[in-house]
């Protein structure tokens, strides 16, 4: 009876720091992966947002040029 209690306490007290180390390592890996994923997504967002802004800018310039072209009176040849 005392041997089994001693084994349980040894397993319990030796197991806790190991599980905490594994938990901390897994948490660090998860944080690292999330950080890299967020960084990649941020770069993709910046790239596409800049492309959308430039696309909108060129579209608005194109549309304004068409509207000014259409609003001019027709020239008689």
N, CA, C and O atoms as a GROMACS GRO file, in nm:
protein
  308
    1UNK      N    1   0.083  -0.121   0.000
    1UNK     CA    2   0.000   0.000   0.000
    1UNK      C    3   0.087   0.126   0.000
    1UNK      O    4   0.059   0.220  -0.074
    2UNK      N    5   0.190   0.129   0.080
    2UNK     CA    6   0.276   0.247   0.083
    2UNK      C    7   0.355   0.260  -0.047
    2UNK      O    8   0.382   0.371  -0.091
    3UNK      N    9   0.392   0.147  -0.108
    3UNK     CA   10   0.466   0.154  -0.235
    3UNK      C   11   0.380   0.215  -0.344
    3UNK      O   12   0.428   0.297  -0.423
    4UNK      N   13   0.254   0.176  -0.350
    4UNK     CA   14   0.168   0.230  -0.455
    4UNK      C   15   0.143   0.380  -0.433
    4UNK      O   16   0.138   0.457  -0.529
    5UNK      N   17   0.127   0.422  -0.307
    5UNK     CA   18   0.107   0.565  -0.278
    5UNK      C   19   0.233   0.642  -0.316
    5UNK      O   20   0.225   0.751  -0.373
    6UNK      N   21   0.350   0.587  -0.285
    6UNK     CA   22   0.476   0.653  -0.316
    6UNK      C   23   0.491   0.665  -0.468
    6UNK      O   24   0.535   0.769  -0.518
    7UNK      N   25   0.455   0.560  -0.541
    7UNK     CA   26   0.467   0.566  -0.688
    7UNK      C   27   0.372   0.672  -0.746
    7UNK      O   28   0.408   0.744  -0.839
    8UNK      N   29   0.253   0.678  -0.690
    8UNK     CA   30   0.157   0.776  -0.741
    8UNK      C   31   0.208   0.918  -0.716
    8UNK      O   32   0.200   1.004  -0.804
    9UNK      N   33   0.262   0.942  -0.595
    9UNK     CA   34   0.310   1.076  -0.566
    9UNK      C   35   0.432   1.109  -0.653
    9UNK      O   36   0.447   1.222  -0.698
   10UNK      N   37   0.519   1.010  -0.676
   10UNK     CA   38   0.636   1.035  -0.761
   10UNK      C   39   0.590   1.068  -0.903
   10UNK      O   40   0.640   1.162  -0.964
   11UNK      N   41   0.495   0.991  -0.953
   11UNK     CA   42   0.445   1.018  -1.088
   11UNK      C   43   0.378   1.154  -1.093
   11UNK      O   44   0.394   1.229  -1.189
   12UNK      N   45   0.303   1.185  -0.988
   12UNK     CA   46   0.231   1.312  -0.988
   12UNK      C   47   0.328   1.429  -0.983
   12UNK      O   48   0.315   1.524  -1.061
   13UNK      N   49   0.426   1.424  -0.895
   13UNK     CA   50   0.515   1.538  -0.879
   13UNK      C   51   0.618   1.546  -0.990
   13UNK      O   52   0.664   1.655  -1.024
   14UNK      N   53   0.656   1.432  -1.049
   14UNK     CA   54   0.749   1.440  -1.162
   14UNK      C   55   0.676   1.470  -1.291
   14UNK      O   56   0.735   1.523  -1.385
   15UNK      N   57   0.548   1.438  -1.297
   15UNK     CA   58   0.474   1.459  -1.420
   15UNK      C   59   0.431   1.603  -1.439
   15UNK      O   60   0.419   1.649  -1.553
   16UNK      N   61   0.408   1.675  -1.330
   16UNK     CA   62   0.358   1.811  -1.344
   16UNK      C   63   0.456   1.904  -1.416
   16UNK      O   64   0.414   1.972  -1.510
   17UNK      N   65   0.582   1.910  -1.377
   17UNK     CA   66   0.671   2.001  -1.448
   17UNK      C   67   0.686   1.962  -1.596
   17UNK      O   68   0.699   2.050  -1.681
   18UNK      N   69   0.686   1.832  -1.626
   18UNK     CA   70   0.698   1.789  -1.765
   18UNK      C   71   0.576   1.834  -1.845
   18UNK      O   72   0.590   1.882  -1.958
   19UNK      N   73   0.458   1.818  -1.787
   19UNK     CA   74   0.339   1.861  -1.860
   19UNK      C   75   0.336   2.014  -1.874
   19UNK      O   76   0.291   2.066  -1.975
   20UNK      N   77   0.386   2.084  -1.772
   20UNK     CA   78   0.393   2.229  -1.784
   20UNK      C   79   0.493   2.270  -1.892
   20UNK      O   80   0.468   2.364  -1.967
   21UNK      N   81   0.608   2.198  -1.899
   21UNK     CA   82   0.705   2.229  -2.004
   21UNK      C   83   0.646   2.203  -2.142
   21UNK      O   84   0.661   2.284  -2.234
   22UNK      N   85   0.578   2.090  -2.156
   22UNK     CA   86   0.516   2.059  -2.285
   22UNK      C   87   0.409   2.161  -2.317
   22UNK      O   88   0.397   2.206  -2.431
   23UNK      N   89   0.330   2.199  -2.217
   23UNK     CA   90   0.224   2.299  -2.239
   23UNK      C   91   0.284   2.432  -2.281
   23UNK      O   92   0.234   2.498  -2.372
   24UNK      N   93   0.393   2.472  -2.213
   24UNK     CA   94   0.458   2.600  -2.247
   24UNK      C   95   0.517   2.593  -2.388
   24UNK      O   96   0.508   2.689  -2.464
   25UNK      N   97   0.578   2.478  -2.422
   25UNK     CA   98   0.635   2.464  -2.557
   25UNK      C   99   0.525   2.469  -2.663
   25UNK      O  100   0.540   2.534  -2.766
   26UNK      N  101   0.414   2.400  -2.636
   26UNK     CA  102   0.303   2.402  -2.732
   26UNK      C  103   0.245   2.543  -2.744
   26UNK      O  104   0.211   2.588  -2.854
   27UNK      N  105   0.234   2.612  -2.630
   27UNK     CA  106   0.183   2.750  -2.634
   27UNK      C  107   0.277   2.840  -2.712
   27UNK      O  108   0.232   2.925  -2.789
   28UNK      N  109   0.408   2.823  -2.694
   28UNK     CA  110   0.504   2.905  -2.768
   28UNK      C  111   0.497   2.875  -2.918
   28UNK      O  112   0.505   2.966  -3.000
   29UNK      N  113   0.482   2.747  -2.952
   29UNK     CA  114   0.471   2.711  -3.094
   29UNK      C  115   0.344   2.771  -3.154
   29UNK      O  116   0.346   2.822  -3.265
   30UNK      N  117   0.234   2.764  -3.079
   30UNK     CA  118   0.108   2.821  -3.129
   30UNK      C  119   0.121   2.972  -3.146
   30UNK      O  120   0.075   3.027  -3.247
   31UNK      N  121   0.182   3.039  -3.050
   31UNK     CA  122   0.199   3.184  -3.060
   31UNK      C  123   0.289   3.218  -3.179
   31UNK      O  124   0.262   3.314  -3.251
   32UNK      N  125   0.396   3.140  -3.199
   32UNK     CA  126   0.487   3.165  -3.311
   32UNK      C  127   0.415   3.145  -3.444
   32UNK      O  128   0.429   3.227  -3.535
   33UNK      N  129   0.337   3.037  -3.455
   33UNK     CA  130   0.263   3.012  -3.579
   33UNK      C  131   0.160   3.120  -3.604
   33UNK      O  132   0.144   3.166  -3.717
   34UNK      N  133   0.089   3.160  -3.499
   34UNK     CA  134  -0.012   3.266  -3.516
   34UNK      C  135   0.056   3.397  -3.557
   34UNK      O  136   0.003   3.471  -3.640
   35UNK      N  137   0.172   3.425  -3.499
   35UNK     CA  138   0.244   3.547  -3.533
   35UNK      C  139   0.285   3.545  -3.679
   35UNK      O  140   0.269   3.645  -3.750
   36UNK      N  141   0.339   3.431  -3.725
   36UNK     CA  142   0.381   3.424  -3.865
   36UNK      C  143   0.261   3.429  -3.958
   36UNK      O  144   0.268   3.492  -4.064
   37UNK      N  145   0.152   3.362  -3.921
   37UNK     CA  146   0.032   3.365  -4.006
   37UNK      C  147  -0.024   3.506  -4.014
   37UNK      O  148  -0.064   3.552  -4.121
   38UNK      N  149  -0.027   3.576  -3.899
   38UNK     CA  150  -0.079   3.713  -3.899
   38UNK      C  151   0.013   3.803  -3.980
   38UNK      O  152  -0.036   3.892  -4.051
   39UNK      N  153   0.144   3.783  -3.972
   39UNK     CA  154   0.237   3.864  -4.051
   39UNK      C  155   0.216   3.841  -4.200
   39UNK      O  156   0.214   3.937  -4.278
   40UNK      N  157   0.200   3.716  -4.240
   40UNK     CA  158   0.177   3.685  -4.382
   40UNK      C  159   0.045   3.745  -4.428
   40UNK      O  160   0.036   3.804  -4.536
   41UNK      N  161  -0.060   3.730  -4.345
   41UNK     CA  162  -0.189   3.786  -4.383
   41UNK      C  163  -0.183   3.939  -4.391
   41UNK      O  164  -0.249   3.999  -4.476
   42UNK      N  165  -0.104   4.002  -4.302
   42UNK     CA  166  -0.091   4.147  -4.305
   42UNK      C  167  -0.021   4.191  -4.433
   42UNK      O  168  -0.061   4.291  -4.494
   43UNK      N  169   0.084   4.117  -4.474
   43UNK     CA  170   0.153   4.152  -4.598
   43UNK      C  171   0.059   4.135  -4.718
   43UNK      O  172   0.056   4.220  -4.807
   44UNK      N  173  -0.018   4.026  -4.719
   44UNK     CA  174  -0.113   4.004  -4.828
   44UNK      C  175  -0.218   4.115  -4.829
   44UNK      O  176  -0.254   4.166  -4.936
   45UNK      N  177  -0.266   4.153  -4.711
   45UNK     CA  178  -0.367   4.259  -4.702
   45UNK      C  179  -0.310   4.391  -4.753
   45UNK      O  180  -0.377   4.463  -4.827
   46UNK      N  181  -0.185   4.424  -4.712
   46UNK     CA  182  -0.125   4.548  -4.760
   46UNK      C  183  -0.110   4.546  -4.911
   46UNK      O  184  -0.138   4.645  -4.978
   47UNK      N  185  -0.063   4.431  -4.965
   47UNK     CA  186  -0.042   4.421  -5.110
   47UNK      C  187  -0.173   4.439  -5.185
   47UNK      O  188  -0.181   4.517  -5.281
   48UNK      N  189  -0.278   4.367  -5.142
   48UNK     CA  190  -0.405   4.376  -5.213
   48UNK      C  191  -0.475   4.509  -5.189
   48UNK      O  192  -0.543   4.560  -5.278
   49UNK      N  193  -0.459   4.567  -5.070
   49UNK     CA  194  -0.523   4.696  -5.046
   49UNK      C  195  -0.456   4.804  -5.131
   49UNK      O  196  -0.524   4.893  -5.182
   50UNK      N  197  -0.324   4.797  -5.146
   50UNK     CA  198  -0.257   4.892  -5.234
   50UNK      C  199  -0.300   4.872  -5.378
   50UNK      O  200  -0.321   4.969  -5.451
   51UNK      N  201  -0.315   4.747  -5.420
   51UNK     CA  202  -0.359   4.721  -5.558
   51UNK      C  203  -0.502   4.771  -5.578
   51UNK      O  204  -0.534   4.828  -5.682
   52UNK      N  205  -0.588   4.750  -5.478
   52UNK     CA  206  -0.727   4.797  -5.492
   52UNK      C  207  -0.731   4.948  -5.496
   52UNK      O  208  -0.807   5.006  -5.574
   53UNK      N  209  -0.649   5.014  -5.413
   53UNK     CA  210  -0.647   5.160  -5.413
   53UNK      C  211  -0.597   5.211  -5.548
   53UNK      O  212  -0.656   5.304  -5.604
   54UNK      N  213  -0.490   5.152  -5.599
   54UNK     CA  214  -0.439   5.197  -5.729
   54UNK      C  215  -0.539   5.165  -5.839
   54UNK      O  216  -0.554   5.243  -5.933
   55UNK      N  217  -0.607   5.049  -5.829
   55UNK     CA  218  -0.708   5.014  -5.929
   55UNK      C  219  -0.824   5.112  -5.923
   55UNK      O  220  -0.873   5.157  -6.027
   56UNK      N  221  -0.869   5.147  -5.803
   56UNK     CA  222  -0.977   5.244  -5.790
   56UNK      C  223  -0.934   5.381  -5.843
   56UNK      O  224  -1.011   5.452  -5.908
   57UNK      N  225  -0.809   5.415  -5.815
   57UNK     CA  226  -0.759   5.544  -5.862
   57UNK      C  227  -0.757   5.547  -6.015
   57UNK      O  228  -0.803   5.643  -6.076
   58UNK      N  229  -0.704   5.441  -6.077
   58UNK     CA  230  -0.699   5.438  -6.223
   58UNK      C  231  -0.840   5.432  -6.282
   58UNK      O  232  -0.867   5.493  -6.386
   59UNK      N  233  -0.930   5.358  -6.215
   59UNK     CA  234  -1.068   5.353  -6.265
   59UNK      C  235  -1.134   5.490  -6.254
   59UNK      O  236  -1.205   5.532  -6.345
   60UNK      N  237  -1.111   5.559  -6.143
   60UNK     CA  238  -1.174   5.690  -6.128
   60UNK      C  239  -1.114   5.788  -6.229
   60UNK      O  240  -1.186   5.871  -6.284
   61UNK      N  241  -0.982   5.779  -6.253
   61UNK     CA  242  -0.923   5.865  -6.354
   61UNK      C  243  -0.979   5.833  -6.492
   61UNK      O  244  -1.010   5.922  -6.570
   62UNK      N  245  -0.992   5.705  -6.519
   62UNK     CA  246  -1.046   5.662  -6.648
   62UNK      C  247  -1.190   5.709  -6.663
   62UNK      O  248  -1.229   5.760  -6.768
   63UNK      N  249  -1.269   5.690  -6.557
   63UNK     CA  250  -1.410   5.732  -6.565
   63UNK      C  251  -1.420   5.884  -6.577
   63UNK      O  252  -1.504   5.933  -6.653
   64UNK      N  253  -1.338   5.958  -6.504
   64UNK     CA  254  -1.346   6.104  -6.513
   64UNK      C  255  -1.303   6.149  -6.652
   64UNK      O  256  -1.360   6.243  -6.708
   65UNK      N  257  -1.202   6.082  -6.709
   65UNK     CA  258  -1.161   6.118  -6.844
   65UNK      C  259  -1.275   6.090  -6.942
   65UNK      O  260  -1.300   6.170  -7.032
   66UNK      N  261  -1.343   5.976  -6.926
   66UNK     CA  262  -1.455   5.944  -7.017
   66UNK      C  263  -1.568   6.046  -6.999
   66UNK      O  264  -1.629   6.089  -7.097
   67UNK      N  265  -1.597   6.082  -6.874
   67UNK     CA  266  -1.705   6.178  -6.853
   67UNK      C  267  -1.670   6.315  -6.910
   67UNK      O  268  -1.756   6.382  -6.967
   68UNK      N  269  -1.546   6.357  -6.894
   68UNK     CA  270  -1.509   6.486  -6.953
   68UNK      C  271  -1.511   6.478  -7.104
   68UNK      O  272  -1.547   6.573  -7.172
   69UNK      N  273  -1.471   6.362  -7.156
   69UNK     CA  274  -1.474   6.343  -7.300
   69UNK      C  275  -1.618   6.347  -7.352
   69UNK      O  276  -1.647   6.407  -7.456
   70UNK      N  277  -1.708   6.281  -7.277
   70UNK     CA  278  -1.848   6.278  -7.320
   70UNK      C  279  -1.917   6.411  -7.297
   70UNK      O  280  -2.011   6.445  -7.370
   71UNK      N  281  -1.874   6.487  -7.199
   71UNK     CA  282  -1.942   6.612  -7.168
   71UNK      C  283  -1.900   6.725  -7.261
   71UNK      O  284  -1.966   6.829  -7.267
   72UNK      N  285  -1.789   6.706  -7.334
   72UNK     CA  286  -1.748   6.811  -7.427
   72UNK      C  287  -1.846   6.816  -7.545
   72UNK      O  288  -1.896   6.713  -7.589
   73UNK      N  289  -1.872   6.931  -7.593
   73UNK     CA  290  -1.961   6.940  -7.710
   73UNK      C  291  -1.894   6.878  -7.833
   73UNK      O  292  -1.772   6.883  -7.849
   74UNK      N  293  -1.975   6.822  -7.916
   74UNK     CA  294  -1.922   6.756  -8.035
   74UNK      C  295  -1.864   6.861  -8.130
   74UNK      O  296  -1.926   6.965  -8.156
   75UNK      N  297  -1.746   6.832  -8.179
   75UNK     CA  298  -1.682   6.926  -8.270
   75UNK      C  299  -1.731   6.896  -8.412
   75UNK      O  300  -1.740   6.781  -8.455
   76UNK      N  301  -1.760   7.003  -8.483
   76UNK     CA  302  -1.802   6.986  -8.622
   76UNK      C  303  -1.677   6.979  -8.709
   76UNK      O  304  -1.586   7.061  -8.697
   77UNK      N  305  -1.677   6.881  -8.795
   77UNK     CA  306  -1.561   6.865  -8.883
   77UNK      C  307  -1.590   6.936  -9.014
   77UNK      O  308  -1.506   6.937  -9.104
   0.00000   0.00000   0.00000
